[in-house]
């Protein structure tokens, strides 16, 4: 199979052709979360944006989005990033993996540390948490 220049591969199989449904869902969840974050009409905080994206894309209900208003801006339990907290609540069985992957990208799980370093903005945390969450919730995805 000829492979176009710029295509990432594993062996002879182009990675961008492995799971088009999962790629679409992942992009959709990330897009939905970042589009809802601090934007009208909802003006969701980080935790609400990730929760809303998860529930909208998967059709699964975890909690009312309004309940997560208290978890944004570093107010999640233990000072955890609200976006990461929401992702972990949506997929508790994958919480450890989500946190590890999030630390690899953002440098910490704690909002205060992430904001203090100013190298990973809140909008990036929202996108990252949603993208990581979409990757671990593959069994109940809808095309």
C-alpha positions, 0 to 999 in steps of 0.5 A: 500500500503506498503511503503519502508523504506526511502520513504517520505509520505503524509498520505499513499501516497509516495511523491516521486510517486505523480508527476513523470513528474514534478520531472523529469522536476524539476531535468532536469531544475536544472541539465541543469542550473548547467551544463551550469553555467561557463562551456564550451562552453557557460560559462554562468553566473548565469542569463544566465544559469537559462534562458537557462535551462528554455527555453530548458526544457519548450520550451518557449522563454523569451529572447535571452540568450545573453541579460542576460549577463549583469545580472550576478555577482550581476548586476541584477536590485537592486543588486538581485542575477542574477539566481533569477532575471532570474527565476522571469523574466521567471515566473513573476506571481510567482516572489513573491513566488520565492523570498520568497522561495529563501530567505528561502534557500539562506538567501537573494535575494541580490547577495552581501549579499549572496556572503558576507556570503559565505555560499551559493555559486553561483552554489547553487543559480543557482540550487536553482533558476532553481529548484524553477522555475521548480516548479512554471511553471507546466502548460506548462511542457513537459514530 
